[in-house]
C-alpha cells in the first residue's frame, strides 16, 4: 500500500480539500500527472510552490486559483507550514 503525503476530505464528487503537513518529507512530493484538469485554490499555506513541467516554480498564494491541465507533469514544493488547497476536478 502506498502512503500519500497528504490527507483528503471529499466535499462532493468533483471537489476535495487536500492538506499537506509542514513535516512532509520533500522526497515524497514527486513529479506526477493527473488524468483530469484540476483547479487548485489555496486556502492556507506559506512559502509553498507549484512547478509545472518545463516551468519555474510559482508561489502558491492564499486565495489564488491555479489550473493544472490534464496529463501535465507537476509537483508541489514544501513550504514553511501546513498547506490546504481546494481541488475542483474536471472530468
Helices and strands as residue ranges (DSSP letters): E 7-10, E 15-20, G 26-28, E 38-44, E 49-52, E 58-59, E 65-68, E 74-77, E 83-89
